[in-house]
C-alpha cells in the first residue's frame, strides 16, 4: 500500500543538521494517522551524509536513502526524489527543515481544499529583523526580478517548504531541467503556466542553523536562469489562481549517466 505522504529532502554535505531534521520528522510522523515515507537524496556529499542517513534507516522504518554518484545540484536531487516517491502528496523541504513539522499539516490542508501546490511564504519582515543584511537584500532583489521577468505573482518562491499533489505535478517535475537553486521558481512557473492552483501559506521561518549565503554566490546564475525561462516560454497565456492562507490553522557527466548507476543505499543490519 502506497503512503499518503512522501517527504523529499535533498542533502549535500548536511551531516551536521540532518540528524536534527530526521529526529523532528520521526517524532512528527509517529503522531500522524496517515502513512508516510521520507526520502533523503544525498547529492554526492563529500562528508558523512550518506553513511549517517543509512544508519538512520535502522531506527526510522519509513526512511529511504538515494545517492547521486556526483554532485548534480538541488534541482536534480529533488527531481530524483519526487520521481522515486510513492505518496499521493509530496512535501519537499530543505535539509534544515526551515519550519515546524506541524506546518506540514497546514500545507496538506491547502491541498485538501483544492490547491494543486501549496507553498510556505515567509512573512514580510524589516531589514532589522533579518539574520543577514546581504541575504535580505539578495532575497528582496530576486523576488522583484521573478515578478518583473516572469510575471509570476507569488510573494516567496524560494522558501524550502513546499507540498503538492503528485499525480498532476509529476509530469511537470520530470520536464524541469534547471539543476541548481532555480529549481523552485522553474517548478512554480511551470505549474502556473498549466493553470494549476497554487496557494501560499503564511508562516514563520525557523532558523535551525547559521544562515548560509548560497543565494549570494548563485545570484548571477539565478538571474540568467530567469531570463532563460522567460525566453523559452514566451509570455504566459494563463493566469495564476493564488490564495493566501493565514496562520493558526494546523489540521561534468550527464545527469542521466550518473543517476543510472545510483540505487537505494542498503540498510545496515
C-alpha positions in Angstrom: 0.0 0.0 0.0 1.4 3.4 -1.0 1.8 6.1 1.6 -0.3 9.2 1.7 2.7 11.5 2.1 6.2 11.4 0.6 8.7 13.8 2.2 11.7 14.5 -0.1 14.9 16.0 1.3 17.8 17.0 -1.0 21.0 16.9 1.0 24.6 18.0 0.1 27.1 17.8 3.0 24.4 18.0 5.6 25.8 15.6 8.2 25.6 18.3 10.9 22.0 19.2 10.5 20.3 16.1 9.0 20.0 14.2 12.3 18.1 17.1 13.8 15.7 17.2 10.9 15.2 13.4 10.8 14.5 13.3 14.5 11.9 16.1 14.2 10.2 14.2 11.3 10.3 10.9 13.0 8.5 12.3 16.1 6.0 14.2 14.0 5.1 11.2 11.7 4.7 8.9 14.7 1.8 11.1 15.8 0.0 11.1 12.5 -2.8 8.7 11.4 -1.6 8.7 7.7 1.2 6.6 6.3 4.3 8.4 5.1 7.8 7.8 3.7 10.9 10.0 3.9 13.3 10.1 1.0 16.7 11.6 1.6 18.6 12.2 -1.7 22.3 12.6 -0.9 23.7 14.7 -3.7 27.2 13.2 -3.9 28.2 14.6 -0.5 31.9 14.6 0.5 31.1 14.3 4.2 29.4 11.5 6.1 25.8 12.4 5.0 25.2 9.2 3.1 26.6 7.0 6.0 24.6 8.9 8.6 21.4 8.6 6.6 21.9 4.9 6.0 22.4 4.4 9.7 19.2 6.2 10.5 17.3 3.6 8.5 17.6 1.2 11.4 15.5 3.4 13.7 13.4 5.2 11.1 11.5 2.5 9.3 9.9 4.7 6.6 13.2 6.3 5.6 14.6 5.7 2.2 18.0 6.9 1.0 19.1 7.6 -2.5 22.6 8.7 -3.6 23.8 10.6 -6.6 27.3 9.4 -7.5 28.4 13.0 -8.2 27.0 16.4 -7.1 24.2 17.3 -9.5 22.6 20.2 -7.7 19.4 20.8 -5.6 17.0 20.6 -8.5 18.3 17.3 -9.9 18.1 15.8 -6.4 14.6 17.0 -5.8 13.5 15.7 -9.2 15.0 12.3 -8.4 13.3 12.1 -5.1 9.9 13.1 -6.5 10.2 10.6 -9.3 11.0 7.8 -6.8 8.2 8.9 -4.4 5.0 6.8 -4.0 2.8 9.1 -1.9 -0.4 10.8 -3.0 1.0 14.0 -1.8 4.7 15.1 -1.9 6.3 17.5 0.6 9.8 18.9 -0.3 11.9 20.5 2.3 15.5 21.8 2.7 17.7 19.7 4.8 17.5 22.1 7.7 13.7 21.9 7.9 13.1 25.7 7.9 9.6 25.4 9.6 7.8 23.5 12.3 6.9 19.9 11.3 3.3 20.9 12.2 3.3 23.4 9.4 3.3 20.5 7.0 -0.3 19.8 8.1 -1.2 23.3 7.0 0.2 22.7 3.5 -1.7 19.4 3.3 -4.9 21.2 4.4 -4.4 23.6 1.5 -4.1 20.6 -0.9 -7.3 19.0 0.5 -9.1 22.3 0.0 -8.4 22.2 -3.8 -4.9 23.5 -4.4 -2.5 21.5 -6.6 0.5 23.2 -5.0 0.9 24.7 -1.5 4.0 26.7 -0.7 5.1 28.3 2.6 5.5 32.0 2.2 7.8 33.8 4.7 6.2 36.8 6.4 7.4 40.2 5.3 9.9 41.5 7.8 12.0 44.6 8.2 15.8 44.5 7.5 16.4 44.9 11.2 14.8 41.5 11.9 16.7 39.7 9.2 19.6 37.3 10.3 21.7 38.8 7.5 21.6 42.1 5.7 23.2 40.9 2.5 20.9 37.9 2.3 17.9 40.1 3.0 18.8 42.4 0.1 19.6 39.5 -2.3 16.2 37.9 -1.5 14.4 41.2 -2.0 16.0 41.8 -5.3 15.5 38.3 -6.5 11.8 38.3 -5.7 11.4 41.6 -7.6 13.2 40.1 -10.6 10.9 37.0 -10.5 7.8 39.2 -10.7 9.3 41.5 -13.4 10.8 38.9 -15.7 8.3 36.0 -15.3 5.3 38.0 -14.2 4.9 35.4 -11.5 2.7 37.0 -8.8 4.0 34.9 -5.8 5.5 36.6 -2.8 8.1 33.9 -2.0 9.3 31.3 -4.4 12.5 30.2 -2.7 11.3 29.0 0.8 12.3 25.4 1.1 8.9 24.2 2.3 6.5 23.1 -0.5 3.8 20.4 -1.0 1.9 19.3 -4.0 -0.4 16.6 -5.3 1.9 14.1 -7.0 -0.3 12.9 -9.9 -0.7 16.2 -11.8 2.7 17.6 -10.8 4.9 14.6 -11.6 4.9 15.3 -15.4 5.8 18.9 -14.5 8.8 17.8 -12.4 10.0 15.4 -14.9 10.2 18.1 -17.6 12.2 20.5 -15.4 15.9 21.0 -16.3 17.5 23.6 -14.1 19.6 21.7 -11.6 20.5 24.3 -9.0 18.7 26.8 -6.8 16.5 28.0 -9.6 14.5 24.7 -9.4 11.9 26.3 -7.1 11.0 29.1 -9.4 11.1 26.9 -12.5 8.7 24.4 -10.8 6.2 27.1 -9.8 6.4 28.9 -13.2 5.7 25.6 -15.0 2.8 24.8 -12.7 1.4 28.4 -13.2 1.6 28.1 -17.0 -0.5 24.9 -16.8 -3.2 26.7 -14.8 -2.7 24.7 -11.7 -3.9 26.3 -8.5 -1.1 27.5 -6.2 -1.8 28.5 -2.6 0.6 30.5 -0.5 0.5 29.7 3.3 1.9 32.4 5.6 4.4 31.0 8.1 7.4 31.9 10.2 10.9 30.6 9.3 12.6 28.5 12.0 16.3 29.0 11.9 18.0 25.7 12.9 21.5 26.7 11.9 23.5 29.9 10.9 22.3 31.4 7.7 24.1 30.3 4.6 24.8 32.7 1.8 24.4 30.4 -1.2 21.9 32.8 -2.8 24.5 35.5 -3.0 27.0 33.2 -4.7 24.4 31.9 -7.1 22.8 35.2 -7.9 24.3 35.7 -11.4 23.4 32.2 -12.4 19.9 32.6 -11.0 19.4 35.8 -13.0 20.4 34.0 -16.2 18.1 31.2 -15.3 15.2 33.6 -15.0 16.0 35.1 -18.4 16.3 31.7 -19.9 12.9 30.6 -18.5 11.3 33.8 -19.9 12.9 33.4 -23.3 11.9 29.7 -23.6 8.3 30.1 -22.5 7.2 33.3 -24.2 4.5 35.4 -22.4 2.4 33.2 -20.0 -1.0 32.6 -21.5 -2.9 31.6 -18.3 -3.4 33.5 -15.2 -2.4 32.1 -11.8 -5.0 31.2 -9.3 -3.3 32.0 -6.0 -4.7 32.2 -2.5 -3.1 33.3 0.8 -3.8 31.3 4.0 -3.4 32.9 7.4 -1.5 31.0 10.2 -3.0 29.3 13.1 -4.9 26.5 11.5 -2.7 23.4 11.6 -5.2 20.5 10.8 30.5 17.0 -15.6 29.0 13.8 -16.6 25.5 13.9 -17.9 22.8 13.7 -15.2 21.2 10.6 -16.7 24.5 8.8 -16.8 25.1 9.5 -13.1 21.6 8.6 -12.0 21.6 5.3 -14.0 24.3 3.9 -11.7 22.7 5.0 -8.4 20.4 3.0 -6.2 18.9 2.9 -2.8 21.5 2.6 -0.1 21.2 -0.7 1.7 20.0 -0.9 5.3 22.7 -1.5 7.9 21.8 -4.5 10.0 
